[in-house]
Amino acid sequence: MHQNQLQTPWKLRQAIKSQLVPIISLVLVVLITFGMAISFDFVNWDDPWYVIHNPLVKSWHPDNLQKITTQVVTRNYAPLTVFSFLLDHTLYGLWAGGYHLTNILLHAVNAVLVFLLVTRFTKNRLIGWATAAVFAIHPVQVETVVWISSRKGLLSATFILASLWYWLRKDRTLEQNTSGFLCFIGALLSKALAVIVPAIVFCFDYGVAKVPFREAVKRQIFPGCCALILLVITMLAQTSELGGVRNHFGMSKAEILSIDTVIMSKYVQMLLWPDARSVLYDPPTSEIGGKVVISLFCWLTATILFIRMGKRQPLILFAGCTFLLLLLPVLNLFPITTLMNDRYLYLPCIPFFALVFSAFVQILESIKQHLVVPMLRGKQCSGYLVPAVFGVILLALLSRYSLLTERYLYVWKDGLSLWQYTSQQVPQLPVVQIQLANSYHSQGEHARAVKIIKQAIQNTSPDQLDRQRMQQKIEDWERLK
């Protein structure tokens, strides 16, 4: 490769320097939207196990550092995430605001990486900024950004986006391949979700860069083996079924896939028109045959359309494949204790909105060429019509999303607020009532906590594990009354 090719501005810092104004605006959007979270507390939903009661984040002793690299925390092997909590604890102790600040800054970095990636693919800064701005403030992002224990998703996303910045290129240098691989390893050590990165890169190499199939597979053998090792470690760590929602356990893969088609349709609805958010959901798993048929028809139709369009514009098919691959680890093909969550959409919303905004710009351009330009022939203002119309609609969309995000943000200010709100959204879930009772118990209201648990035993349908937990809590707390 020629020396002048090696000096092309592929490096991340050079790309940032060339886009300072939109990047600074995105950082400000994130800080303004989520800055108030610095005043929030920890919540009693994994935060005690990741931070408050976790000895791994409280010492720099070599033995402790060795444990960070080898031990599983709350059924997840994520040493870099735990190490980030160690850094936070060193700086902030148990001041929750510091941990929230780190999450907010990571989200700002991710928004910048989204802007750079989408702009490079679409060659349109307006589409890139719009996608990044919606990614930054969408209501489904609140859980990932404001929940301290969701650090693993934020940190892993940073490394995933950075690895894709280096790897999603038609001609990669050795330095780019090395940088991408190091970022990929960082993503794997932050959260198991990163196992899908080799599949995403393969889709790009084969479908967009037109690399021969065997060569595209060969490129991903080593990253794929690293992902497989991490996946095995994570699966072995799933030794407990406590927490979450488990009524889908024991279902066949066919049943899970049929439910997934409905949940994925719900995800699309959540992205386009977000309604009430919740830390837990209780999607129906029975008597949904009609919804499954409709969802399956819609997804098959979308698949055919994407394949047809992908023949002319491979990036469209690549974006669709990326959306599906980013959701694949959370579709319960390997059982996890929730069927759906807001945080599962943190990265999938990127290809989704990139496609939506790209299609919208193309529609506006077509309208301009066929209707507006003939009417304004000879006038210069037609060149500004598409950005102006797009900007107005984007502003309206961002205003709506920002308002919904601000409303939901306050739900996460502490554990009691979180579970009071969630108990209104899904009162039928035993785990929600348990967490609500835990919140009152931690404030010394033992009698009220016992009452909530007793009512939950009568009014919800706890399984054997939850019933045992409830009975034990009643026995323990009644001694304190």
C-alpha positions in Angstrom: 0.0 0.0 0.0 1.3 3.5 -0.9 2.4 5.8 1.8 -0.2 8.4 1.0 -2.9 5.7 1.4 -1.5 5.0 4.9 -2.0 8.6 5.7 -5.7 8.7 4.9 -7.8 10.0 7.8 -9.1 6.6 9.1 -7.9 7.1 12.6 -10.6 7.8 15.1 -9.0 11.0 16.4 -8.7 12.4 12.9 -12.4 11.7 12.2 -13.4 13.4 15.4 -11.3 16.5 14.6 -13.0 16.9 11.2 -16.5 16.8 12.7 -16.1 18.8 15.9 -19.3 20.9 15.7 -21.8 18.0 15.3 -19.8 15.9 17.8 -19.9 18.7 20.5 -23.6 19.2 19.9 -24.2 15.4 20.5 -22.3 15.5 23.7 -24.3 18.5 24.9 -27.5 16.7 24.0 -26.5 13.7 26.1 -25.4 15.9 29.1 -28.5 18.0 29.0 -30.8 15.0 28.7 -29.2 12.7 31.3 -27.2 15.2 33.5 -29.8 15.2 36.3 -29.1 11.5 36.9 -26.0 12.5 38.8 -28.3 13.3 41.7 -29.8 9.8 41.6 -29.1 7.0 44.1 -28.3 3.3 43.6 -31.3 1.1 43.0 -31.9 -2.3 44.6 -31.7 -4.1 41.3 -28.2 -5.6 40.9 -26.5 -2.4 42.1 -25.8 -3.9 45.5 -24.1 -6.9 44.0 -22.1 -5.0 41.3 -21.1 -2.1 43.6 -22.4 -1.7 47.2 -21.6 -5.2 48.5 -19.0 -6.2 45.9 -15.6 -6.6 47.5 -14.0 -6.8 44.1 -14.5 -3.1 43.5 -13.0 -2.0 46.8 -9.3 -3.0 46.6 -6.3 -2.7 44.3 -4.5 -5.5 46.0 -3.0 -7.9 43.4 -5.0 -10.8 44.7 -8.2 -8.8 44.2 -7.2 -7.8 40.7 -6.6 -11.4 39.9 -10.1 -12.2 41.2 -11.6 -9.5 39.0 -10.1 -11.3 35.9 -11.4 -14.7 36.9 -14.6 -14.4 38.9 -18.2 -14.1 37.8 -20.4 -11.3 39.2 -24.2 -11.8 39.1 -24.0 -14.6 36.6 -21.9 -12.5 34.2 -18.2 -12.7 33.3 -17.4 -9.1 32.6 -14.0 -8.3 34.1 -13.6 -4.9 32.4 -17.0 -3.8 33.6 -16.0 -4.8 37.2 -12.7 -3.0 36.8 -14.6 0.2 35.7 -16.5 0.0 39.0 -13.2 -0.4 40.8 -12.0 2.9 39.2 -15.3 4.6 40.1 -15.1 3.3 43.7 -11.6 4.7 44.0 -12.7 8.1 42.8 -16.2 8.3 44.3 -16.5 5.7 47.1 -20.2 5.0 47.4 -21.4 8.3 46.0 -23.8 7.0 43.3 -23.6 10.3 41.3 -20.0 9.4 40.2 -21.1 6.1 38.8 -24.0 7.8 37.0 -21.5 10.3 35.6 -19.4 7.5 34.1 -22.4 6.0 32.5 -23.5 9.3 31.0 -20.0 9.9 29.6 -19.9 6.5 28.1 -23.2 7.1 26.4 -21.9 10.4 25.0 -18.9 8.6 23.6 -21.2 6.0 22.0 -23.4 8.7 20.5 -20.3 10.2 18.8 -19.2 6.8 17.5 -22.7 6.2 16.1 -22.5 9.6 14.3 -19.1 8.8 12.8 -20.1 5.3 11.7 -23.5 6.2 10.1 -22.0 9.3 8.4 -19.3 7.2 6.9 -21.7 4.6 5.5 -24.4 7.0 4.3 -22.0 9.8 3.3 -24.6 12.2 4.7 -23.9 14.1 7.9 -27.5 14.9 8.4 -28.5 11.3 8.5 -25.6 10.5 10.7 -26.4 13.2 13.2 -30.1 12.4 13.2 -29.4 8.7 13.9 -27.0 9.6 16.7 -29.3 12.2 18.2 -32.2 9.8 18.4 -29.9 7.1 19.8 -28.8 9.6 22.4 -32.2 10.6 23.8 -34.6 7.9 22.9 -36.7 6.7 25.9 -35.6 3.1 25.6 -32.1 4.2 26.4 -33.0 5.4 29.9 -32.6 2.0 31.5 -29.1 1.4 30.0 -27.8 4.9 30.8 -29.3 5.5 34.2 -29.1 2.0 35.7 -25.6 1.8 37.2 -25.6 -2.0 36.8 -26.2 -1.6 33.0 -22.6 -0.4 32.8 -21.7 -3.6 31.0 -24.0 -2.7 28.1 -22.6 0.8 27.8 -18.9 -0.3 28.0 -19.4 -3.2 25.7 -21.2 -0.9 23.2 -18.2 1.5 23.2 -15.8 -1.3 22.3 -18.2 -2.8 19.8 -18.7 0.5 18.0 -15.0 1.1 18.0 -14.2 -2.3 16.6 -16.8 -1.8 13.9 -15.2 1.5 13.1 -12.0 -0.2 12.3 -13.3 -3.5 10.8 -16.2 -2.3 8.6 -14.0 -1.3 5.6 -13.6 -2.8 2.2 -9.8 -2.5 2.5 -8.4 -2.9 6.0 -4.8 -2.3 6.9 -2.9 -4.4 9.4 -3.1 -1.6 11.9 -6.9 -1.3 11.4 -7.3 -5.1 11.8 -5.2 -5.1 15.0 -7.1 -2.1 16.5 -10.4 -3.7 15.6 -9.4 -6.9 17.3 -8.3 -5.3 20.5 -11.5 -3.3 20.7 -13.4 -6.6 20.1 -11.6 -8.3 23.0 -12.5 -5.3 25.2 -16.1 -5.7 24.2 -16.1 -9.4 25.0 -14.6 -8.7 28.4 -17.3 -6.1 29.1 -20.4 -8.1 28.1 -21.2 -11.3 26.3 -23.4 -9.5 23.7 -20.2 -8.8 21.8 -20.1 -12.4 20.5 -22.2 -11.3 17.5 -19.5 -8.9 16.2 -17.7 -11.5 14.0 -21.1 -12.3 12.3 -21.7 -8.6 11.7 -18.3 -8.2 10.1 -18.7 -11.3 8.0 -22.0 -9.9 6.7 -20.2 -6.7 5.7 -17.2 -8.4 4.1 -19.3 -10.9 2.1 -22.4 -8.7 1.3 -21.0 -5.2 1.0 -17.2 -5.5 0.4 -17.8 -8.5 -1.9 -15.1 -10.6 -0.3 -15.2 -14.2 -1.5 -17.2 -16.4 0.9 -14.2 -18.6 2.0 -12.1 -15.5 2.6 -14.8 -13.8 4.5 -15.2 -16.9 6.8 -11.4 -17.2 7.2 -11.2 -13.7 8.4 -13.6 -14.4 11.3 -12.2 -17.8 12.5 -10.0 -16.4 15.2 -12.5 -13.7 16.4 -15.2 -16.3 16.3 -13.2 -18.7 18.5 -12.7 -15.9 21.0 -16.4 -15.2 21.0 -17.1 -19.0 21.4 -14.9 -19.2 24.5 -16.6 -16.2 26.1 -20.0 -17.6 25.3 -19.1 -20.9 27.0 -17.8 -19.1 30.1 -21.0 -17.0 30.2 -23.3 -20.1 29.8 -21.5 -21.9 32.6 -22.0 -18.8 34.8 -25.8 -19.1 34.5 -26.1 -21.3 37.6 -29.0 -19.5 39.2 -32.6 -18.8 38.0 -33.5 -16.2 40.6 -34.8 -12.8 39.6 -36.4 -11.7 36.4 -39.4 -13.5 34.8 -39.2 -17.2 34.2 -42.6 -18.4 32.9 -41.0 -19.1 29.5 -38.5 -21.6 31.0 -39.2 -25.1 29.7 -40.8 -23.9 26.4 -39.5 -25.5 23.2 -37.4 -23.6 20.8 -40.3 -23.4 18.4 -42.5 -21.8 21.0 -39.8 -19.3 21.9 -39.3 -18.4 18.3 -43.0 -17.8 17.8 -43.1 -15.5 20.8 -39.9 -13.8 19.5 -41.7 -12.8 16.3 -44.3 -10.9 18.4 -41.7 -9.4 20.7 -39.6 -8.1 17.8 -42.7 -6.5 16.3 -43.3 -4.9 19.7 -39.7 -3.6 19.6 -40.3 -1.9 16.3 -43.4 -0.2 17.9 -41.3 0.8 20.9 -38.7 2.4 18.7 -41.1 4.3 16.5 -43.8 5.2 19.1 -42.5 4.5 22.6 -45.3 4.3 25.2 -45.0 3.5 28.9 -41.5 2.1 29.7 -40.8 -0.4 32.4 -37.8 -2.2 33.9 -39.7 -5.5 33.5 -42.4 -6.6 31.1 -44.8 -9.5 31.0 -45.4 -10.2 27.3 -48.1 -12.9 26.7 -46.8 -16.4 26.0 -50.1 -18.2 25.4 -53.2 -17.6 23.2 -51.2 -15.4 20.8 -51.6 -17.5 17.7 -53.2 -14.6 15.7 -50.4 -12.2 16.7 -47.8 -14.8 15.8 -49.3 -15.3 12.3 -49.5 -11.5 11.6 -45.9 -10.9 13.0 -44.5 -13.8 11.0 -46.1 -12.6 7.8 -44.8 -9.1 8.4 -41.2 -10.3 9.1 -41.2 -12.6 6.1 -42.5 -9.8 3.9 -39.8 -7.5 5.3 -37.1 -10.1 4.7 -38.1 -10.5 1.0 -38.1 -6.7 0.5 -34.7 -6.3 2.2 -33.2 -9.1 0.0 -34.6 -7.5 -3.2 -33.4 -4.1 -2.2 -30.1 -5.5 -1.0 -29.3 -6.6 -4.6 -29.1 -3.0 -5.7 -28.0 -1.4 -2.4 -26.1 -4.0 -0.2 -25.9 -1.6 2.7 -29.7 -1.8 3.2 -29.5 -5.6 3.6 -26.5 -5.3 5.8 -28.3 -2.8 8.1 -31.3 -5.2 8.3 -29.0 -8.2 9.1 -27.2 -6.1 11.8 -30.5 -5.2 13.5 -31.4 -8.9 13.7 -27.9 -10.0 14.8 -27.8 -7.5 17.6 -31.1 -8.9 18.9 -30.2 -12.5 18.5 -28.4 -13.0 21.9 -31.5 -11.8 23.8 -34.1 -13.8 22.0 -33.9 -16.6 24.6 -32.5 -19.2 22.3 -30.2 -19.6 25.3 -32.5 -19.1 28.3 -32.2 -15.8 30.1 -34.5 -14.6 32.9 -36.4 -12.0 30.9 -38.2 -12.2 27.5 -37.9 -8.5 26.7 -36.2 -5.4 28.1 -35.6 -1.8 27.0 -31.8 -2.3 27.3 -31.9 -4.9 24.5 -32.6 -2.1 22.1 -29.6 0.0 23.0 -27.6 -1.0 19.9 -30.3 -2.4 17.6 -31.9 1.1 17.4 -28.8 2.3 15.4 -29.3 0.4 12.2 -33.1 0.8 12.6 -33.0 4.6 12.6 -30.2 4.8 10.1 -32.5 2.9 7.7 -35.6 5.0 8.6 -33.8 8.3 8.1 -32.0 7.2 4.9 -35.4 6.1 3.4 -37.0 9.3 4.5 -34.3 11.4 2.8 -34.6 9.4 -0.4 -38.4 10.0 -0.4 -37.9 13.7 0.1 -35.3 13.8 -2.7 -37.7 12.0 -5.0 -40.5 14.4 -4.2 -38.2 17.3 -4.7 -37.0 16.1 -8.1 -40.4 15.1 -9.5 -42.7 17.8 -8.0 -40.8 20.7 -6.4 -38.0 21.3 -8.9 -40.3 21.7 -11.9 -42.3 24.3 -10.1 -39.2 26.2 -8.9 -37.2 25.9 -12.0 -34.5 28.4 -12.1 -34.7 29.2 -8.4 -31.8 28.4 -6.0 -33.9 27.7 -2.9 -34.8 24.1 -4.0 -31.4 22.9 -2.8 -32.4 23.7 0.8 -35.8 22.1 0.8 -34.8 18.5 1.8 -32.6 19.6 4.7 -35.2 22.1 5.9 -38.1 19.6 5.8 -36.0 16.9 7.3 -34.8 19.2 10.0 -38.3 20.3 11.0 -39.6 16.7 11.3 -36.4 15.6 13.1 -36.9 18.5 15.6 -40.5 17.4 16.3 -39.4 13.8 16.8 -36.5 14.7 19.1 -38.8 17.0 21.1 -41.3 14.1 21.7 -38.6 11.6 22.6 -36.9 14.1 24.9 -40.1 14.7 26.7 -40.8 11.0 27.2 -37.2 10.4 28.3 -37.4 13.2 30.9 -40.6 11.8 32.4 -39.2 8.2 32.7 -35.8 9.4 33.9 -37.2 10.4 37.4 -38.5 6.8 37.9 -34.9 5.7 38.3 -33.9 8.2 41.1 -33.9 5.5 43.7 -35.1 1.9 44.4 -38.4 2.9 46.0 -39.4 5.2 43.1 -38.4 2.5 40.6 -40.5 -0.3 42.1 -43.5 1.9 43.0 -43.7 2.8 39.3 -43.1 -0.7 38.1 -45.7 -2.2 40.4 -48.2 0.0 38.6 -47.0 -1.2 35.2 -46.8 -4.9 35.8 -48.4 -5.6 39.3 -48.9 -9.3 38.3 -45.2 -10.1 38.4 -44.0 -11.6 41.8 -40.5 -10.3 41.4 -41.8 -6.7 41.2 -43.7 -7.1 44.4 -40.6 -8.7 46.1 -38.5 -5.7 45.0 -41.1 -3.2 46.2 -41.2 -4.9 49.5 -37.4 -4.9 49.7 -37.4 -1.2 49.1 -39.8 -0.5 52.0 -37.9 -2.9 54.2 -34.6 -1.1 53.5 -36.3 2.1 54.8 -37.3 0.4 58.0 -41.0 -0.1 57.1 -41.0 -3.8 57.9 -44.7 -4.2 58.5 -45.5 -2.6 55.2 -43.0 -4.9 53.4 -44.5 -8.0 55.0 -48.0 -6.9 54.0 -46.9 -6.4 50.3 -45.3 -9.9 50.3 -48.4 -11.5 51.8 -50.7 -9.8 49.2 -48.3 -10.8 46.4 -48.6 -14.5 47.4 -52.4 -14.2 47.2 -52.7 -12.0 44.1 -49.8 -13.1 41.9 -48.8 -16.5 40.7 -45.3 -17.1 42.1 -43.4 -20.2 41.1 -41.8 -22.4 43.7 -38.6 -20.4 43.9 -40.3 -17.1 44.3 -42.8 -18.6 46.9 -39.8 -19.9 48.9 -38.2 -16.4 48.8 -41.4 -14.8 49.9 -42.0 -17.1 52.8 -38.5 -16.6 54.0 -38.8 -12.8 53.9 -42.0 -12.9 55.8 -40.4 -15.0 58.6 -37.3 -12.8 58.7 -39.1 -9.5 58.6 -41.8 -10.4 61.1 -39.1 -10.8 63.7 -38.2 -7.1 63.2 -41.7 -5.7 63.7 
